[in-house]
Structure formats: C-alpha cells, structure tokens
Amino acid sequence: MNNTFLKKFSLYFIPNVLFLYLISAINSPLFFIEEINLINIINFFRSISPIIIFFVFFFLLIFKKNFSLIFLLFSFFLLSTLVGFFLSKNQIFFNLYWTFSALSLVCFLEYYQDEETLLKNFHQIILIIFSIIAISIVSRLVVDDFYSYQNFYAHKIMSPSQNFFNQPVPRSSGVARILLVIFLFLFSFVVINNKKKLKNCFCFVILFIISYVIWIIQNRGTLYFLIILNFLTLIISIIYQNKNLFIKWIVIFLLPFVFVQSLSLKINRDYDELIILNKHPNPNVQMNEAEKIKLDILNNHSLLSVNQRWKTPIETSGRLEIWKKSYEIIKKYPFFGNGPQSDRQMLGLNASNIVIYVLLCGGLFSLIIFLIFIYYLLKDLLILLKKIIFQNLYLELNNFFIIYSFLLIFFLGFRGIVENSFSVFSLDMLLFLLSIKYIYKFKDFEKKY
C-alpha cells in the first residue's frame, strides 16, 4: 500500500506541483529582492522556477535518452537566437533568462511526454486557472457594460497599470485569449459528445456567454479566429447534413452574434435619443442627471465605434509602425539578429508578429530553423487531421482533447500574425507545446489507421 501511494505521489502529485511552480513564472522577468517582505520573497522564488526546472529536467532527460524530433527542432530554434546575442554589442545578460525559461518548459514536457494522464492534468490546471481569471474579470465587465454602458475593449480593469503580485493583469487581447481557450475546450466537448445532454446544456450556456463577451471585447485577432471557426462549423454541418451540429452552430455562434448586434442597435438608438434631447429647442425639455451621465459615458467610452472594430481589419492599432521600425533593425542585423527579447530592447515594444520577432532575435538563421520546425509539425498534423475528418478517427479515440489540442495549435498559429505568440516563454508557448505533446501521444495510434 505504501509503495502504491509513493508511486502515485511521485507520478501525479509532484509533477502537477512542479508544473504550477513553473507556470507561475510566465510573463515575469527575473526578480531581485530589494526589500524583504512576503510578496517580494514569493516573486523571487516564482522567477527562479524556470532555472531550477531546466537544470533538473535537462539532466533527467539525458539519463532517459528519449528525445522527440519535433521538440529537438524547437529547442534548436530557441538556442539559435543566442548566436545573435553573443555577436551583439548591446547584450543584456538577463535576456538569457527568457531562453532558459522556454527551454525549461521544453524539457519538462519532454520528460513527461509518455504520461497521457499528466498531459491532461496540465491542460486541466490551465483551464481551472483561466476559468478563475475569466470569472473575476468578465463578471466585472458584464456588470459595468449593462449598467454604465462602459465598453469592454478599453475597460480600466484591463489597463496596463493594473498588476497582481507584480504581474500585469491581462489586457483585452489576453482576456480574449483566455476566453477563447475555454471556449475551444467546451466546443470540442459538445461537438464530439451527443449523449451527455445535461452537461451539453450547461456547456451551451457557457459557450453562448463566452461568445457574446468575445464579441463585446472586440479583440480582432481572437474574434477573427472565432469567425473562421464559425464558418467551418457551418460548412461541415451542411456538407455532412449533420442536424445536431447545425443546431449547435446556431446556439454557439449565431445567437451570440445576433444578441450583440441587437445590443449595438439599442445603444445607437439610446444615443440618438439623448442627442436629440440634449439639443431640444424647447428649454423646458431638459435631460435629468442620470441621462446626462449616460450621454457623457456614451460620448467618452462608447460601444458605438468599439463594437465595429471587427469590420476594420486593415486598421492595425499601431502595428504597421512597429513593423516598419522592426524592418529597419532587421536590415542592420539580417543573419543572426540581436538575441532574445530584441523587440523589447530595441523597440521598447512587443514586435506583434511571430516572424518579425524571430527575425529580430535570430535573423535568417533562426527563421530557417523555425520554418523547418513548422514544416515537420504541419506535415504530421495534417496527416492526422485528414484521418480525423475523413475516417472519423476521433470516434475511435473517443477523446475530445485531440480536437481541443488541434484547435489550440491552429489558434495560436493564427494569433502569431498579430502577436509574438509561442515564439517566447508565455502562456501561448505553454499551450502550444502542451497541445503538440498531447497530439503526438497518439501518433502511434493513428498509424493503425
């Protein structure tokens, strides 16, 4: 009995705790204690978790001697950015921390690649954390929206000045990403599951709410992927004449869109009425205090224009200027770049594009390795995806985590158009690598088909 307990403890409890410890450092630079207090001590131990995890699991992997090609390629890509770092005259030593952090994640997941239960647990831990964040932020957003006409996109709760444990609170793009990750998980469940009706009903309600909130937040990178998924679901339901899927499409995609557009029409009507009332020629017809406040909110924080951002894909929120400045730097260091975090160091900003970030950090050398990695990954994914679609392999697997992992990989790749995404140690990289590991766990299974 003691041996069984110790085995389960070492196989499940310890890896989950280490996983939590590792991801606690995401988006946090290396922290140095200047004043001794509890929060500073916690932040310090959080920040060194990638360094500890890297050295422990790197040596464990050497003894295990079990390396996957796809993760070796990704590791080579990460290491390739160090060439530019050592050739650069503007070295910032602590930028190496981000490479070690990314490699620690690679080593950790590589070590546990054969443990399907653990890989699921890691996914579930992230989903629990995301759900807590989503509930705390969205509840505030929804209350403010319905009662004060505040728009979600520029809400103060997502402003750059907001911090929690020295960690920036997610901005609109981060909140939208969190919501879409939860959405993709529940969507994968209801698509593959037609039997558990009570669970499906609960999921439909949550999916409707999330879809509605994503529309209101109007983060276009996330919203456009939702729209693409919307059309793909509709097309598949029509081609295969799948009535169940078509009904799911109506509830999950169509109704939230109609609801949001109805809300926009109502706000437009309210705004027009208030403008007419404010300019009424009869001096006896005046707005009361509540109506004045409402008009002021609509003038300064209006949903009128914000809810139409999705119709302007050409407007890049300053990204074109960032890319132009990045191009000038890339021309100066075309072959090996300037090392990790070059966008922050040389632009003072996020590069907001995965290819541009790779070129800034590692030049053409890193880009070639990155593209080789993407080629091998896509080749394997498309082979498995073909079997899932045309041979109903997912029914044999009876595992919606496969669908979820696929959707996550394609979403994070799509997100790379306007963000650094999985090229830097972040939640995107964590979700991306974890999803790859889960899919590759079934690579031997799919060969049977």
Phi, psi and omega per residue, in radians:
M1 nan -0.770 3.120
N2 -1.084 -0.691 3.127
N3 -1.125 -0.687 3.107
T4 -1.123 -0.771 3.123
F5 -1.073 -0.805 -3.132
L6 -1.120 -0.641 3.130
K7 -1.142 -0.813 3.125
K8 -1.146 -0.653 -3.140
F9 -1.081 -0.802 -3.106
S10 -1.313 -0.519 -3.059
L11 -1.480 -0.542 -3.037
Y12 -2.078 -0.890 -3.051
F13 -1.159 -0.913 -3.091
I14 -1.050 -0.836 3.117
P15 -1.040 -0.670 3.133
N16 -1.158 -0.702 3.100
V17 -1.147 -0.766 3.113
L18 -1.105 -0.662 3.101
F19 -1.084 -0.806 3.089
L20 -1.063 -0.712 3.137
Y21 -1.115 -0.727 -3.137
L22 -1.156 -0.850 -3.060
I23 -1.271 -0.241 3.080
S24 -1.143 -0.323 -3.114
A25 -1.575 -0.117 -3.075
I26 -1.069 2.362 -3.135
N27 1.197 0.167 3.122
S28 -1.967 2.144 3.058
P29 -1.225 2.927 3.105
L30 -1.024 2.218 -3.004
F31 -1.853 2.324 3.095
F32 -2.000 2.353 -3.092
I33 -1.383 2.038 3.062
E34 -1.767 -0.535 3.102
E35 -2.337 2.217 -3.071
I36 -1.358 1.965 2.974
N37 -2.677 2.975 -3.008
L38 -1.049 -0.796 -3.098
I39 -1.114 -0.743 3.124
N40 -1.122 -0.675 3.112
I41 -1.138 -0.757 3.111
I42 -1.083 -0.776 -3.136
N43 -1.117 -0.643 3.107
F44 -1.125 -0.847 -3.122
F45 -1.189 -0.526 3.030
R46 -1.127 -0.775 -3.009
S47 -1.219 -0.448 -3.126
I48 -1.608 -0.001 -3.118
S49 -1.035 -0.714 3.118
P50 -1.088 -0.621 -3.133
I51 -1.170 -0.773 3.120
I52 -1.111 -0.853 -3.114
I53 -1.067 -0.715 -3.108
F54 -1.042 -0.911 -3.061
F55 -1.170 -0.678 3.133
V56 -1.119 -0.895 -3.015
F57 -1.425 -0.374 3.044
F58 -1.118 -0.804 -3.141
F59 -1.250 -0.589 3.065
L60 -1.103 -0.683 3.130
L61 -1.178 -0.633 3.109
I62 -1.062 -0.730 3.118
F63 -1.264 -0.575 -3.123
K64 -1.287 -0.582 3.107
K65 0.951 0.845 -3.122
N66 -2.371 1.636 -3.077
F67 -2.055 2.329 3.083
S68 -1.559 2.555 -3.120
L69 -1.027 -0.774 -3.045
I70 -1.120 -0.626 3.138
F71 -1.393 -0.506 3.022
L72 -1.112 -0.758 3.110
L73 -1.079 -0.736 3.141
F74 -1.161 -0.657 3.098
S75 -1.129 -0.732 3.092
F76 -1.068 -0.673 3.094
F77 -1.071 -0.816 -3.141
L78 -1.079 -0.763 -3.127
L79 -1.209 -0.485 -3.108
S80 -1.104 -0.469 3.140
T81 -1.244 -0.267 -3.133
L82 -1.303 -0.375 3.106
V83 -1.055 -0.857 3.105
G84 -1.098 -0.608 3.123
F85 -1.066 -0.826 -3.082
F86 -1.323 -0.374 3.078
L87 -1.500 -0.332 -3.072
S88 -1.293 2.559 3.068
K89 -1.525 -0.218 -3.083
N90 -1.879 0.837 -3.078
Q91 -1.227 2.350 2.935
I92 -2.034 1.879 -2.978
F93 -0.925 -0.681 -3.033
F94 -1.272 -0.145 3.024
N95 -1.173 -0.365 3.074
L96 -1.105 -0.416 3.139
Y97 -0.954 -0.674 -3.068
W98 -1.217 -0.602 3.087
T99 -1.201 -0.777 3.090
F100 -1.059 -0.675 -3.141
S101 -1.099 -0.788 3.129
A102 -1.125 -0.746 3.138
L103 -1.156 -0.567 3.100
S104 -1.115 -0.683 3.095
L105 -1.145 -0.741 3.097
V106 -1.042 -0.863 -3.106
C107 -1.111 -0.723 -3.123
F108 -1.077 -0.878 -3.113
L109 -1.221 -0.581 3.117
E110 -1.139 -0.653 -3.115
Y111 -1.153 -0.645 -3.089
Y112 -1.761 0.354 -3.029
Q113 -1.102 -0.419 -3.100
D114 -1.585 -0.038 -3.075
E115 -1.750 1.598 -3.098
E116 -1.042 -0.740 -3.128
T117 -1.058 -0.732 3.120
L118 -1.147 -0.732 3.121
L119 -1.057 -0.696 3.052
K120 -1.118 -0.761 3.127
N121 -1.018 -0.751 3.140
F122 -1.071 -0.761 3.071
H123 -1.026 -0.779 -3.075
Q124 -1.194 -0.625 3.079
I125 -1.063 -0.788 3.117
I126 -1.082 -0.755 -3.124
L127 -1.124 -0.657 3.096
I128 -1.126 -0.803 3.118
I129 -1.077 -0.795 3.126
F130 -1.075 -0.682 -3.124
S131 -1.136 -0.722 3.109
I132 -1.085 -0.804 3.122
I133 -1.100 -0.777 -3.093
A134 -1.094 -0.786 -3.125
I135 -1.104 -0.766 -3.097
S136 -1.164 -0.669 -3.108
I137 -1.436 -0.837 -3.048
V138 -1.156 -0.644 3.107
S139 -1.032 -0.692 3.103
R140 -1.192 -0.740 -3.131
L141 -1.098 -0.796 -3.090
V142 -1.122 -0.751 3.124
V143 -1.067 -0.818 -3.136
D144 -1.128 -0.646 -3.103
D145 -1.180 -0.821 -3.061
F146 -1.281 -0.485 -3.030
Y147 -1.879 -0.209 3.135
S148 -2.414 0.141 3.106
Y149 1.058 0.356 3.100
Q150 -1.206 2.471 3.094
N151 -1.580 2.642 -3.068
F152 -1.291 -0.652 -2.971
Y153 -1.035 -0.710 -3.084
A154 -1.924 0.438 -3.082
H155 -1.125 2.499 -3.067
K156 -1.121 -0.460 -3.137
I157 -1.149 -0.364 3.136
M158 -1.887 0.322 -3.131
S159 -1.291 2.698 -3.109
P160 -1.056 -0.347 -3.087
S161 -1.412 -0.202 -3.101
Q162 -1.370 2.249 3.135
N163 -2.348 2.690 3.036
F164 -2.442 2.024 -3.053
F165 0.948 0.805 3.130
N166 1.121 0.300 -3.114
Q167 -1.982 2.248 3.123
P168 -1.092 2.341 3.034
V169 -1.198 2.442 -3.111
P170 -0.957 2.388 3.049
R171 -1.493 -3.000 -3.025
S172 -1.012 -0.696 3.139
S173 -1.170 -0.666 3.129
G174 -1.209 -0.723 3.109
V175 -1.134 -0.755 3.123
A176 -1.083 -0.703 3.105
R177 -1.093 -0.801 3.123
I178 -1.007 -0.797 -3.138
L179 -1.113 -0.722 -3.106
L180 -1.211 -0.603 3.082
V181 -1.065 -0.797 3.084
I182 -1.106 -0.727 3.119
F183 -1.022 -0.820 -3.104
L184 -1.116 -0.633 3.104
F185 -1.108 -0.894 -3.120
L186 -1.186 -0.655 3.103
F187 -1.060 -0.782 3.125
S188 -1.057 -0.666 -3.133
F189 -1.156 -0.854 -3.056
V190 -1.272 -0.479 3.127
V191 -1.180 -0.731 -3.062
I192 -1.549 -0.301 -3.014
N193 -1.935 2.072 3.117
N194 -2.031 0.033 -3.028
K195 -1.748 -0.764 -3.050
K196 -1.425 1.452 -2.983
K197 -1.157 -0.700 -3.125
L198 -1.114 -0.807 3.096
K199 -1.093 -0.710 3.125
N200 -1.077 -0.732 3.127
C201 -1.066 -0.775 3.105
F202 -1.060 -0.774 -3.142
C203 -1.098 -0.680 3.125
F204 -1.047 -0.740 3.134
V205 -1.090 -0.827 -3.141
I206 -1.122 -0.737 3.131
L207 -1.092 -0.697 3.095
F208 -1.068 -0.820 -3.121
I209 -1.097 -0.813 -3.115
I210 -1.095 -0.784 3.131
S211 -1.036 -0.747 3.106
Y212 -1.062 -0.828 -3.093
V213 -1.145 -0.686 3.095
I214 -1.071 -0.686 3.077
W215 -1.108 -0.684 -3.118
I216 -1.262 -0.683 3.127
I217 -1.114 -0.607 3.048
Q218 1.076 0.580 2.958
N219 -1.386 1.950 -2.898
R220 -1.189 -0.605 3.128
G221 -1.016 -0.733 3.112
T222 -1.340 -0.747 -3.076
L223 -1.123 -0.678 3.136
Y224 -1.146 -0.626 3.076
F225 -1.168 -0.680 3.080
L226 -1.068 -0.700 3.124
I227 -1.156 -0.717 3.100
I228 -1.080 -0.793 3.115
L229 -1.094 -0.645 3.081
N230 -0.995 -0.910 -3.101
F231 -1.195 -0.657 3.111
L232 -1.100 -0.742 3.114
T233 -1.081 -0.775 3.135
L234 -1.089 -0.817 -3.114
I235 -1.091 -0.781 3.139
I236 -1.105 -0.714 -3.139
S237 -1.128 -0.591 3.136
I238 -1.330 -0.814 -3.110
I239 -1.052 -0.777 -3.096
Y240 -1.615 0.073 3.117
Q241 0.891 0.808 -3.094
N242 -1.670 1.755 -3.088
K243 -1.148 -0.686 3.129
N244 -1.050 -0.785 3.140
L245 -1.154 -0.639 3.130
F246 -1.134 -0.719 3.103
I247 -1.129 -0.713 3.091
K248 -1.077 -0.696 3.112
W249 -1.058 -0.733 -3.140
I250 -1.059 -0.825 -3.076
V251 -1.233 -0.732 -3.000
I252 -1.437 -0.630 -3.018
F253 -1.972 -0.859 -3.001
L254 -1.255 -0.866 -3.079
L255 -1.057 -0.787 3.092
P256 -1.044 -0.680 3.118
F257 -1.089 -0.800 3.130
V258 -1.087 -0.713 -3.133
F259 -1.091 -0.779 -3.132
V260 -1.138 -0.758 3.138
Q261 -1.149 -0.611 3.079
S262 -1.132 -0.715 3.101
L263 -1.084 -0.744 3.123
S264 -1.080 -0.719 3.114
L265 -1.104 -0.701 3.126
K266 -1.118 -0.769 -3.133
I267 -1.135 -0.702 3.077
N268 -1.055 -0.754 3.141
R269 -1.128 -0.784 3.110
D270 -1.041 -0.745 -3.120
Y271 -1.101 -0.804 3.132
D272 -1.062 -0.721 3.134
E273 -1.123 -0.702 3.137
L274 -1.195 -0.662 3.102
I275 -1.113 -0.770 3.114
I276 -1.083 -0.769 -3.140
L277 -1.118 -0.676 -3.124
N278 -1.170 -0.548 -3.102
K279 -1.816 0.304 -3.082
H280 -1.090 2.322 -3.087
P281 -1.188 -0.449 -3.121
N282 -1.396 1.997 -3.112
P283 -1.110 -0.325 3.132
N284 -1.351 -0.292 3.126
V285 -1.677 1.800 -3.097
Q286 -2.259 2.716 3.101
M287 -1.342 2.506 3.013
N288 -1.404 3.083 -3.042
E289 -1.091 -0.708 -3.127
A290 -1.107 -0.692 -3.141
E291 -1.205 -0.617 3.090
K292 -1.125 -0.764 3.112
I293 -1.093 -0.739 -3.135
K294 -1.078 -0.768 3.130
L295 -1.147 -0.691 3.122
D296 -1.091 -0.742 3.115
I297 -1.103 -0.769 -3.121
L298 -1.161 -0.557 3.108
N299 -1.251 -0.640 -3.013
N300 -1.745 -0.518 -3.088
H301 -2.288 0.792 -2.933
S302 -1.292 2.484 2.972
L303 -1.381 -0.152 -3.033
L304 -1.016 -0.885 -3.112
S305 -1.565 -0.594 -3.068
V306 -1.096 -0.673 -3.108
N307 -1.271 -0.012 3.096
Q308 -1.931 0.167 -3.115
R309 -1.062 -0.549 -3.103
W310 -1.152 -0.290 3.133
K311 -1.516 -0.017 -3.096
T312 -2.163 1.222 -3.118
P313 -1.169 -0.387 -3.121
I314 -1.244 -0.527 3.130
E315 -1.278 2.104 -2.947
T316 -1.884 0.192 3.119
S317 0.954 0.730 3.083
G318 1.510 -0.024 -3.083
R319 -1.188 -0.599 3.138
L320 -1.037 -0.700 3.110
E321 -1.153 -0.718 3.104
I322 -1.078 -0.750 -3.110
W323 -1.183 -0.621 3.096
K324 -1.136 -0.766 3.110
K325 -1.148 -0.657 3.110
S326 -1.112 -0.696 -3.128
Y327 -1.057 -0.692 3.129
E328 -1.129 -0.654 3.107
I329 -1.239 -0.730 -3.140
I330 -1.052 -0.657 3.124
K331 -1.087 -0.550 -3.136
K332 -1.354 -0.533 -3.102
Y333 -2.281 1.149 -2.964
P334 -1.300 -0.477 -2.966
F335 -1.583 -0.746 -3.043
F336 -2.221 0.046 3.096
G337 1.096 -2.702 -3.081
N338 -2.207 0.188 3.101
G339 1.657 3.062 -3.088
P340 -0.976 2.525 3.088
Q341 1.115 0.487 -3.131
S342 -1.108 -0.538 3.125
D343 -1.129 -0.803 3.128
R344 -1.136 -0.687 -3.066
Q345 -1.252 -0.724 -2.994
M346 -1.775 -0.388 3.121
L347 -1.917 -0.410 -3.038
G348 1.312 0.199 -3.077
L349 -2.491 2.862 2.998
N350 -1.213 2.351 -3.126
A351 -1.136 -0.420 3.057
S352 1.046 0.518 3.008
N353 -2.910 2.283 -3.001
I354 -1.160 -0.676 -3.129
V355 -1.207 -0.748 3.124
I356 -1.119 -0.691 3.110
Y357 -1.092 -0.758 3.135
V358 -1.090 -0.743 3.130
L359 -1.147 -0.683 3.108
L360 -1.123 -0.710 -3.051
C361 -1.447 -0.706 -3.019
G362 -2.281 0.044 3.110
G363 1.115 -2.799 -3.128
L364 -1.119 -0.541 3.126
F365 -1.020 -0.880 3.133
S366 -1.211 -0.644 -3.118
L367 -1.095 -0.707 3.124
I368 -1.090 -0.801 3.120
I369 -1.112 -0.711 3.113
F370 -1.061 -0.770 -3.129
L371 -1.191 -0.608 3.061
I372 -1.106 -0.756 3.088
F373 -1.038 -0.830 -3.139
I374 -1.083 -0.692 -3.137
Y375 -1.061 -0.884 -3.120
Y376 -1.135 -0.661 3.130
L377 -1.126 -0.871 -3.111
L378 -1.106 -0.672 -3.141
K379 -1.032 -0.833 -3.135
D380 -1.191 -0.722 -3.102
L381 -1.149 -0.733 -3.105
L382 -1.187 -0.600 3.073
I383 -1.094 -0.821 -3.137
L384 -1.201 -0.682 -3.135
L385 -1.102 -0.679 3.101
K386 -1.039 -0.734 3.138
K387 -1.212 -0.624 3.120
I388 -1.119 -0.770 -3.070
I389 -1.327 -0.822 -2.983
F390 -1.642 -0.305 -3.134
Q391 -2.078 0.195 3.139
N392 0.886 0.714 -3.121
L393 -1.079 -0.539 -3.115
Y394 -1.115 -0.466 3.081
L395 -1.206 -0.632 3.088
E396 -1.198 -0.700 3.135
L397 -1.233 -0.584 -3.089
N398 0.887 0.803 -3.011
N399 -2.519 1.823 -3.105
F400 -1.271 -0.209 3.079
F401 -1.091 -0.485 3.091
I402 -1.130 -0.847 3.120
I403 -1.067 -0.779 -3.138
Y404 -1.042 -0.775 -3.124
S405 -1.127 -0.717 3.076
F406 -1.046 -0.854 -3.108
L407 -1.074 -0.698 3.121
L408 -1.084 -0.787 -3.120
I409 -1.076 -0.785 -3.121
F410 -1.231 -0.596 3.078
F411 -1.142 -0.800 -3.107
L412 -1.200 -0.559 3.012
G413 -1.150 -0.763 3.100
F414 -1.098 -0.699 3.139
R415 -1.112 -0.428 3.116
G416 -1.123 -0.227 3.081
I417 -1.154 -0.626 -3.053
V418 -2.131 0.062 3.112
E419 -2.458 2.878 3.048
N420 -1.229 -0.395 3.037
S421 0.885 -2.261 -2.979
F422 -1.444 0.175 3.132
S423 -1.435 -0.179 -3.119
V424 -2.315 2.663 3.133
F425 -1.009 1.937 -3.028
S426 -2.888 3.099 3.052
L427 -1.077 -0.618 3.101
D428 -1.053 -0.807 3.129
M429 -1.113 -0.737 3.127
L430 -1.026 -0.885 -3.123
L431 -1.135 -0.685 -3.117
F432 -1.115 -0.916 -3.100
L433 -1.188 -0.654 3.115
L434 -1.135 -0.708 3.115
S435 -1.155 -0.699 3.085
I436 -1.059 -0.812 -3.120
K437 -1.061 -0.713 -3.119
Y438 -1.163 -0.711 3.132
I439 -1.176 -0.743 -3.124
Y440 -1.203 -0.321 3.049
K441 -1.066 -0.490 -3.099
F442 -1.767 0.220 -3.116
K443 -1.107 -0.733 3.108
D444 -1.145 -0.630 3.137
F445 -1.100 -0.797 -3.065
E446 -1.176 -0.380 3.110
K447 -1.135 -0.397 3.114
K448 -1.199 -0.310 -3.050
Y449 -1.871 nan nan
